[in-house]
Amino acid sequence: MKNKKPMIGVLMTFVSTFFLAAHVNIPSAFPDRVVVNLTEDPSTSMAVTWRTDAAVTVRLYLPD
C-alpha cells in the first residue's frame, strides 16, 4: 500500500489539471482569442475577430 500513495497523488494532480484546463477553454461573455487580421490593403484597414459564448447576441460591425 505504501507504493500506491505517490501514484494516487499523480493521478489526482492529472485529473484536477485536466478539468481546470477544460474550464479555462470554454467561451464566456467576455471576448477572448482576439485576432487582428490583415485585409487586402493593410496600410488603410484591418479586421479584428474574437470569440464569445452563444449567449452574447450583440454584434459589432463598423462601416468600411
N, CA, C and O of each residue as an XYZ file, in Angstrom:
256
protein
N       0.820     -1.199      0.000
C       0.000      0.000      0.000
C       0.860      1.257      0.000
O       0.460      2.301     -0.516
N       2.044      1.141      0.584
C       2.937      2.290      0.689
C       3.337      2.820     -0.690
O       3.476      4.032     -0.854
N       3.522      1.961     -1.670
C       3.943      2.362     -3.004
C       2.831      3.004     -3.823
O       3.124      3.653     -4.827
N       1.592      2.853     -3.441
C       0.470      3.387     -4.213
C       0.190      4.858     -3.920
O      -0.471      5.520     -4.720
N       0.670      5.384     -2.805
C       0.392      6.774     -2.447
C       0.924      7.773     -3.469
O       0.187      8.686     -3.840
N       2.167      7.651     -3.945
C       2.628      8.598     -4.971
C       1.808      8.504     -6.253
O       1.550      9.519     -6.901
N       1.399      7.298     -6.622
C       0.603      7.111     -7.839
C      -0.752      7.803     -7.707
O      -1.225      8.416     -8.664
N      -1.371      7.716     -6.554
C      -2.658      8.380     -6.325
C      -2.486      9.895     -6.399
O      -3.340     10.586     -6.954
N      -1.392     10.417     -5.846
C      -1.129     11.856     -5.911
C      -0.942     12.331     -7.335
O      -1.455     13.386     -7.707
N      -0.217     11.572     -8.137
C      -0.011     11.930     -9.555
C      -1.334     11.885    -10.299
O      -1.620     12.770    -11.105
N      -2.133     10.879    -10.043
C      -3.432     10.751    -10.702
C      -4.349     11.917    -10.338
O      -5.020     12.468    -11.210
N      -4.384     12.296     -9.072
C      -5.231     13.406     -8.640
C      -4.760     14.721     -9.265
O      -5.585     15.551     -9.648
N      -3.454     14.918     -9.370
C      -2.915     16.126     -9.998
C      -3.299     16.175    -11.470
O      -3.697     17.228    -11.970
N      -3.185     15.054    -12.168
C      -3.546     14.990    -13.574
C      -5.027     15.305    -13.784
O      -5.374     16.100    -14.657
N      -5.887     14.693    -12.999
C      -7.336     14.897    -13.144
C      -7.712     16.345    -12.858
O      -8.498     16.930    -13.603
N      -7.171     16.933    -11.800
C      -7.513     18.322    -11.486
C      -6.987     19.267    -12.556
O      -7.668     20.235    -12.897
N      -5.803     19.020    -13.094
C      -5.258     19.848    -14.176
C      -6.115     19.723    -15.423
O      -6.360     20.723    -16.099
N      -6.577     18.524    -15.743
C      -7.423     18.300    -16.911
C      -8.722     19.093    -16.810
O      -9.116     19.751    -17.773
N      -9.389     19.042    -15.665
C     -10.647     19.754    -15.504
C     -10.441     21.262    -15.460
O     -11.291     22.007    -15.949
N      -9.353     21.723    -14.896
C      -9.048     23.154    -14.886
C      -8.811     23.650    -16.307
O      -9.316     24.710    -16.677
N      -8.062     22.916    -17.101
C      -7.795     23.306    -18.486
C      -9.081     23.313    -19.301
O      -9.272     24.196    -20.137
N      -9.960     22.355    -19.076
C     -11.225     22.309    -19.804
C     -12.083     23.510    -19.450
O     -12.775     24.043    -20.318
N     -12.058     23.951    -18.202
C     -12.853     25.100    -17.780
C     -12.294     26.400    -18.355
O     -13.065     27.296    -18.699
N     -11.003     26.519    -18.465
C     -10.380     27.744    -18.977
C     -10.698     27.932    -20.456
O     -10.800     29.070    -20.915
N     -10.856     26.863    -21.203
C     -11.044     26.954    -22.639
C     -12.489     27.108    -23.097
O     -12.741     27.176    -24.300
N     -13.438     27.164    -22.177
C     -14.814     27.333    -22.603
C     -15.076     28.810    -22.904
O     -14.524     29.677    -22.226
N     -15.905     29.113    -23.903
C     -16.225     30.512    -24.207
C     -16.982     31.162    -23.063
O     -17.658     30.481    -22.292
N     -16.868     32.474    -22.954
C     -17.591     33.222    -21.932
C     -18.197     34.464    -22.569
O     -18.079     34.669    -23.777
N     -18.841     35.285    -21.764
C     -19.440     36.519    -22.271
C     -18.375     37.564    -22.593
O     -18.655     38.530    -23.304
N     -17.172     37.385    -22.085
C     -16.085     38.318    -22.361
C     -15.282     37.831    -23.561
O     -14.981     36.641    -23.651
N     -14.928     38.721    -24.483
C     -14.176     38.300    -25.677
C     -12.822     37.685    -25.311
O     -12.121     38.173    -24.425
N     -12.479     36.619    -26.004
C     -11.148     36.057    -25.895
C     -10.719     35.600    -27.280
O     -11.499     35.682    -28.229
N      -9.513     35.130    -27.402
C      -8.930     34.742    -28.689
C      -9.064     35.877    -29.701
O      -9.505     35.669    -30.832
N      -8.684     37.056    -29.285
C      -8.764     38.242    -30.136
C      -7.647     38.153    -31.175
O      -6.479     37.961    -30.835
N      -8.029     38.298    -32.457
C      -7.078     38.164    -33.563
C      -7.221     39.363    -34.490
O      -8.329     39.732    -34.879
N      -6.086     39.967    -34.839
C      -6.069     41.039    -35.833
C      -5.753     40.400    -37.178
O      -4.723     39.746    -37.336
N      -6.648     40.593    -38.148
C      -6.484     40.011    -39.480
C      -6.140     41.106    -40.475
O      -6.724     42.190    -40.448
N      -5.210     40.821    -41.336
C      -4.858     41.776    -42.383
C      -5.874     41.702    -43.510
O      -6.411     40.635    -43.807
N      -6.132     42.840    -44.132
C      -7.055     42.908    -45.259
C      -6.247     43.029    -46.543
O      -5.025     42.875    -46.534
N      -6.937     43.304    -47.649
C      -6.229     43.453    -48.922
C      -5.208     44.584    -48.871
O      -4.131     44.483    -49.459
N      -5.548     45.657    -48.169
C      -4.634     46.796    -48.052
C      -4.403     47.098    -46.577
O      -5.105     47.937    -46.012
N      -3.446     46.445    -45.944
C      -3.230     46.624    -44.506
C      -2.783     48.027    -44.116
O      -2.815     48.375    -42.936
N      -2.375     48.824    -45.070
C      -1.962     50.190    -44.727
C      -3.156     51.082    -44.419
O      -2.997     52.139    -43.810
N      -4.347     50.668    -44.833
C      -5.523     51.509    -44.594
C      -6.627     50.823    -43.804
O      -7.543     51.496    -43.332
N      -6.568     49.491    -43.645
C      -7.648     48.817    -42.916
C      -7.162     47.492    -42.332
O      -6.147     46.938    -42.754
N      -7.911     47.009    -41.360
C      -7.670     45.704    -40.757
C      -8.987     45.187    -40.202
O      -9.950     45.942    -40.067
N      -9.027     43.920    -39.886
C     -10.223     43.311    -39.308
C      -9.830     42.658    -37.988
O      -8.726     42.129    -37.853
N     -10.730     42.697    -37.023
C     -10.487     42.092    -35.719
C     -11.606     41.094    -35.447
O     -12.783     41.413    -35.610
N     -11.237     39.896    -35.035
C     -12.230     38.878    -34.675
C     -11.967     38.416    -33.252
O     -10.845     38.510    -32.753
N     -13.017     37.914    -32.600
C     -12.885     37.381    -31.250
C     -13.974     36.360    -31.018
O     -14.903     36.237    -31.816
N     -13.858     35.630    -29.927
C     -14.815     34.577    -29.599
C     -15.543     34.923    -28.317
O     -14.936     35.403    -27.359
N     -16.844     34.680    -28.300
C     -17.664     34.759    -27.095
C     -18.609     33.559    -27.097
O     -18.665     32.814    -28.075
N     -19.347     33.371    -26.013
C     -20.285     32.257    -25.998
C     -21.560     32.625    -26.754
O     -21.745     33.775    -27.150
N     -22.422     31.656    -26.948
C     -23.633     31.840    -27.751
C     -24.640     32.774    -27.092
O     -25.542     33.265    -27.770
N     -24.518     33.034    -25.804
C     -25.460     33.914    -25.116
C     -25.272     35.382    -25.512
O     -26.179     36.191    -25.315
N     -24.123     35.730    -26.059
C     -23.865     37.107    -26.486
C     -24.551     37.311    -27.831
O     -24.205     36.667    -28.821
N     -25.528     38.217    -27.853
C     -26.304     38.441    -29.081
C     -25.972     39.755    -29.762
O     -26.377     39.968    -30.905
N     -25.252     40.636    -29.101
C     -24.893     41.923    -29.690
C     -23.694     41.720    -30.596
O     -22.687     41.140    -30.191
N     -23.808     42.197    -31.813
C     -22.715     42.095    -32.772
C     -22.221     43.491    -33.101
O     -22.997     44.446    -33.123
N     -20.943     43.601    -33.352
C     -20.338     44.883    -33.660
C     -19.817     44.876    -35.082
O     -18.925     44.102    -35.427
N     -20.386     45.750    -35.906
C     -19.916     45.910    -37.276
C     -19.615     47.386    -37.481
O     -20.451     48.246    -37.202
N     -18.449     47.664    -37.959
C     -18.093     49.037    -38.268
C     -18.116     49.210    -39.784
O     -17.695     48.314    -40.516
N     -18.604     50.355    -40.261
C     -18.668     50.548    -41.722
C     -17.260     50.634    -42.314
O     -16.306     51.042    -41.651
N     -17.166     50.243    -43.557
C     -15.873     50.324    -44.264
C     -15.478     51.757    -44.503
O     -14.424     52.018    -45.083
